[in-house]
Amino acid sequence: MKWLCLLTRKPACLPLTNGLVPCQSLLRHSDISEGQHVWFSSMRNMNVYYGQLHLQEGCSLDDAKAAYLRLAKKYHPDSASATANALKFSQVKEAYRAVLMHINNGRKTSVDEDEEERPKYKTPQHRQYLDFEGVGFGPPSQREKQYMQLRLDRASEQVLDYRKQKLENQDSDANSLVVSDIRHSKKIKITQAIERLVEDLIQESMARGDFENLSGQGKPLQKFEHSLHIDPMTHNLNRILLENGYQPPWIMLQKEIRDTIDKLRNELFHSRKKFGDPLNPYKEKQWNSVCEKFKEAISKLNKRVNDYNLVVPLLNRQMVHFSAEKEIVRALKDYRLSVEEAKKHNVDEKDNVADSLKSKSSLIQWLNEIMKRV
């Protein structure tokens, strides 16, 4: 008699002619539902599909794509490879599709589980189509009035904050002005103290007679013709300064520039005169180095010219920059003129010597003739 042991969910044993074997088929039909049977079969097929792609379950989508491309290049009929096989390629393609579906289904289930775990906040239906930042209640016209009132309240608060900040800034500015006034007053006190000290020293010097050696001491100042464009006090002060040897800075700077350019011109001229004519390669190299030094000195002098032009009070008193190339050409021209003058001078001296010799010889001849007559 055929019998089946179903005391537990362990595999049952069925007496057969060949012996006792686990009754998997009976479990499939009796103890396992249809859905569980399909799941077991699909899992077995998925293992086969993963094996065909040489993958393990749980691999990523990129791994599956890489495996499919590798096998497609190997078994595709149009690949012209030695291992091309249409049947194997169809099996690989079917396995790849099944693996893709399995991976995507696993992703969807994980996403669904995450969404189920997250708390769902649903906006009430009557709040989905509201404007005015969701402010107010009632019909749209009433909500609009309430929203406008809210904007007015915000604007008034911002105005109050702005006024408050402005007052705070004014207080800080007032404090800074007070500090600056204190510093300015200290400077004024210091200058006043210095002026009093200078006045005291002048009075002491006058009492000792230190100013008695000045020209015009004790005499009134010379007057000048009145002009609307000249301040008498300024004119008298400038005249006193000039009479006592004082010169403005721009005049001193002008004199310094002129003295410097004259000195540089003389040095360049004497250097060229020293080398003489003709110039051999060694002397020419030395002359080029002298010219380079002269150009550097001219560039420094031009900076002094810029300083002079900034302080000179009159526009027609300003100076232009000096050109090193023009100065070198000028020095060479002066040298040629000096050489020509020297040659002329030598010729004149020779003529004078010849004339003197002729006069001496004529005098000797005349004396000889007189001695003969005697």
C-alpha positions in Angstrom: 0.0 0.0 0.0 1.2 3.4 -0.9 1.5 5.7 2.1 3.0 9.2 2.8 4.5 10.5 6.1 3.5 14.1 6.6 4.0 14.4 10.3 6.4 17.3 9.8 7.5 19.6 6.9 10.6 17.5 6.3 10.7 15.5 3.1 8.6 12.4 3.4 9.7 8.9 2.6 7.8 6.7 0.1 8.4 2.9 0.0 9.3 1.9 -3.5 10.7 -1.2 -5.0 14.2 0.4 -5.2 14.1 1.5 -1.5 13.1 4.7 0.4 13.8 8.0 -1.4 12.8 11.6 -0.3 9.5 12.5 -1.8 10.3 15.9 -3.3 7.6 15.5 -5.9 5.0 14.8 -3.3 5.9 17.9 -1.3 5.6 19.9 -4.5 2.0 18.7 -5.1 0.8 18.5 -1.5 2.6 20.8 0.9 3.8 23.7 -1.5 1.4 26.0 -3.2 1.4 27.0 -6.9 3.1 30.4 -6.3 5.9 28.8 -4.2 6.4 26.3 -6.9 6.9 29.0 -9.5 9.2 30.9 -7.2 11.4 27.8 -6.6 11.5 27.2 -10.4 12.3 30.8 -11.2 15.1 30.9 -8.6 16.6 27.8 -10.2 16.4 29.3 -13.6 18.0 32.6 -12.3 20.9 30.6 -11.1 21.2 29.0 -14.5 21.1 32.5 -16.1 23.8 33.9 -13.8 25.9 30.8 -14.6 25.5 31.4 -18.3 26.8 35.0 -17.9 29.6 33.8 -15.5 28.2 36.0 -12.8 27.2 35.7 -9.2 23.8 36.7 -7.8 23.9 40.2 -6.3 26.1 41.7 -9.0 25.7 45.2 -10.2 24.1 46.3 -13.5 27.5 47.4 -14.9 28.9 43.9 -14.2 26.0 42.4 -16.1 26.5 44.7 -19.1 30.2 44.0 -19.2 29.7 40.2 -19.1 27.0 40.4 -21.9 29.3 42.5 -24.1 32.2 40.1 -23.6 30.1 37.0 -24.5 28.4 38.8 -27.4 31.8 39.5 -29.0 32.6 35.9 -28.5 29.4 34.1 -29.7 27.7 36.7 -32.1 27.2 35.3 -35.5 28.5 38.4 -37.2 31.6 38.8 -35.1 33.6 36.7 -37.5 35.3 34.9 -34.6 36.1 31.2 -34.3 33.7 30.7 -31.4 30.7 32.3 -33.1 27.5 30.4 -32.4 24.0 31.6 -32.9 22.4 29.2 -30.4 24.8 30.1 -27.6 24.3 33.8 -28.5 20.5 33.5 -28.1 21.0 31.8 -24.8 23.3 34.5 -23.6 20.8 37.2 -24.8 17.9 35.5 -23.0 20.0 35.2 -19.8 21.1 38.8 -20.0 17.4 40.0 -20.2 16.4 37.8 -17.3 19.3 39.1 -15.2 18.4 42.7 -16.0 14.8 42.1 -15.0 16.0 40.5 -11.8 18.3 43.3 -10.9 15.7 46.0 -11.7 13.1 44.2 -9.7 15.5 44.1 -6.7 16.0 47.8 -7.0 12.3 48.5 -7.1 11.6 46.4 -4.0 14.4 48.2 -2.1 13.0 51.6 -3.1 9.5 50.6 -2.2 10.7 49.5 1.2 12.4 52.8 1.8 9.3 54.7 0.8 7.2 52.6 3.1 9.6 53.3 6.0 9.6 57.1 5.3 6.7 59.1 6.9 4.3 60.3 4.2 3.2 63.9 4.5 0.2 64.7 2.5 -0.8 68.2 1.8 -4.5 68.8 2.4 -6.4 69.0 -0.8 -7.8 72.5 0.0 -4.2 73.8 0.5 -2.7 72.6 -2.8 -4.0 75.4 -5.0 -3.6 78.3 -2.6 -1.5 81.4 -3.4 -0.2 84.1 -1.1 2.5 81.8 0.5 -0.3 79.8 2.1 -1.3 82.7 4.4 -4.8 83.3 5.5 -8.1 81.5 5.4 -11.4 81.9 3.7 -12.1 82.7 0.1 -9.3 84.0 -2.2 -10.3 87.7 -1.9 -10.1 87.4 1.9 -6.8 85.6 1.8 -5.4 88.3 -0.6 -6.3 91.0 2.0 -4.7 89.0 4.8 -1.5 88.5 2.6 -1.3 92.2 1.8 -1.6 93.1 5.5 1.3 90.6 6.2 3.4 92.3 3.6 2.7 95.7 5.2 3.7 94.4 8.6 7.0 93.0 7.1 7.8 96.3 5.4 7.2 98.3 8.6 9.5 96.0 10.5 12.2 96.4 7.8 11.8 100.2 8.0 12.2 100.2 11.7 15.3 98.0 11.5 16.8 100.3 8.9 16.1 103.4 11.0 17.6 101.7 14.1 20.7 100.7 12.1 21.0 104.3 10.7 20.9 105.8 14.2 23.5 103.4 15.4 25.8 104.3 12.5 25.3 108.0 13.2 26.3 107.4 16.8 29.4 105.7 15.7 30.2 108.5 13.2 29.7 111.1 15.9 32.2 109.2 18.1 34.7 109.1 15.2 34.2 112.8 14.6 34.8 113.5 18.3 38.0 111.5 18.1 39.2 113.3 15.0 38.4 116.7 16.5 40.4 115.8 19.6 43.4 114.9 17.4 43.0 118.1 15.3 42.9 120.2 18.5 46.1 118.5 19.7 47.8 119.3 16.4 46.7 122.9 16.6 48.0 123.2 20.2 51.4 121.7 19.1 51.7 124.1 16.1 50.8 127.1 18.4 53.4 126.0 20.9 56.0 125.7 18.1 55.1 129.2 16.8 55.4 130.7 20.3 58.7 129.0 20.7 60.0 130.4 17.4 58.8 133.9 18.2 60.6 133.7 21.6 63.8 132.6 19.9 63.5 135.5 17.4 63.0 138.0 20.1 66.0 136.7 22.0 68.2 136.8 18.9 67.1 140.4 18.2 67.9 141.3 21.8 71.4 139.8 21.4 71.9 141.6 18.1 72.2 138.6 15.9 70.3 140.4 13.1 72.4 143.6 13.1 74.7 142.3 10.3 71.7 142.2 7.8 71.6 144.7 5.0 68.9 147.3 5.5 68.6 146.6 9.2 66.4 149.2 10.9 65.2 150.6 7.5 61.6 150.5 6.2 60.8 148.1 3.4 60.9 149.4 -0.2 57.5 149.9 -1.7 56.5 148.8 -5.2 53.9 149.9 -7.6 50.5 148.7 -6.6 49.0 145.9 -8.8 45.7 144.1 -8.3 47.3 140.8 -9.2 50.1 141.0 -6.6 49.7 140.6 -2.9 52.0 143.2 -1.2 52.7 141.0 1.8 53.7 138.0 -0.4 55.8 140.3 -2.6 57.7 141.7 0.4 58.2 138.2 1.9 59.6 136.9 -1.3 61.9 139.9 -1.7 63.3 139.5 1.8 63.9 135.8 1.2 65.7 136.5 -2.1 67.9 139.3 -0.6 69.0 136.9 2.2 70.0 134.1 -0.2 66.9 131.9 -0.1 65.8 130.3 -3.3 62.7 128.2 -4.0 63.2 124.4 -4.4 62.3 124.4 -8.1 65.0 126.9 -8.9 67.6 124.8 -7.0 66.4 121.7 -8.8 66.7 123.5 -12.2 70.2 124.5 -11.4 71.1 121.0 -10.4 69.7 119.6 -13.7 71.6 122.1 -15.8 74.9 121.4 -13.9 74.4 117.7 -14.3 73.8 117.8 -18.0 76.8 120.0 -18.6 79.0 117.7 -16.6 77.8 114.6 -18.5 78.4 116.4 -21.9 81.9 117.3 -20.9 82.7 113.8 -19.7 81.4 112.3 -22.9 83.3 114.8 -25.1 86.6 114.2 -23.2 86.1 110.4 -23.4 85.8 110.6 -27.2 88.8 112.9 -27.4 90.8 110.6 -25.3 90.3 107.6 -27.6 91.3 109.7 -30.7 91.2 108.6 -34.4 91.0 106.0 -35.8 89.1 103.7 -33.4 90.4 100.2 -33.2 88.1 97.3 -32.0 89.4 97.7 -28.4 88.8 101.4 -28.3 85.4 101.1 -30.0 84.3 98.6 -27.3 85.4 101.1 -24.6 83.5 103.8 -26.4 80.3 101.7 -26.5 80.6 101.0 -22.7 81.0 104.8 -22.1 77.8 105.4 -24.2 75.9 102.8 -22.2 76.9 104.5 -18.9 75.9 107.9 -20.4 72.4 106.5 -21.3 71.9 105.3 -17.7 72.9 108.7 -16.4 70.5 110.4 -18.8 67.6 108.2 -17.7 68.2 109.1 -14.1 68.4 112.8 -15.1 65.1 112.5 -16.8 63.5 111.3 -13.6 64.8 114.5 -11.9 63.2 116.5 -14.8 59.9 114.8 -14.0 60.3 115.9 -10.4 61.1 119.4 -11.5 58.0 119.7 -13.8 55.8 118.7 -10.9 57.0 121.5 -8.6 57.7 124.3 -11.1 54.9 127.0 -10.7 54.9 128.2 -14.3 54.1 126.2 -17.4 56.6 127.9 -19.6 59.4 127.0 -17.1 58.9 123.3 -17.6 61.7 121.2 -19.2 61.6 118.4 -21.8 63.5 115.1 -21.4 67.1 114.7 -22.7 67.7 112.3 -25.5 70.9 110.2 -25.0 71.2 109.5 -28.8 71.1 113.2 -29.6 73.6 114.0 -26.9 76.0 111.3 -28.3 75.6 112.7 -31.8 76.3 116.2 -30.4 79.4 115.0 -28.7 80.7 113.4 -31.9 80.0 116.6 -33.8 81.8 118.7 -31.2 84.8 116.3 -31.4 85.0 116.6 -35.2 84.9 120.4 -35.0 87.6 120.4 -32.3 89.8 118.2 -34.5 89.3 120.5 -37.5 90.1 123.5 -35.4 93.2 121.8 -34.1 94.3 121.1 -37.6 93.7 124.7 -38.7 95.6 125.9 -35.6 98.6 123.6 -36.5 98.6 124.9 -40.0 98.5 128.5 -38.8 101.4 127.8 -36.4 103.4 126.3 -39.2 102.8 129.3 -41.4 103.8 131.6 -38.5 107.0 129.7 -37.9 107.8 129.8 -41.6 107.2 133.5 -41.7 109.4 134.1 -38.7 112.1 132.0 -40.2 111.9 134.0 -43.4 112.1 137.3 -41.5 115.1 136.0 -39.5 116.9 134.9 -42.7 116.2 138.3 -44.4 117.5 140.1 -41.3 120.7 138.0 -41.4 121.1 138.7 -45.1 120.7 142.4 -44.5 123.3 142.4 -41.7 125.7 140.5 -43.9 125.3 143.0 -46.7 126.0 145.9 -44.2 129.1 144.1 -43.0 130.4 143.7 -46.5 129.9 147.3 -47.3 131.8 148.3 -44.2 
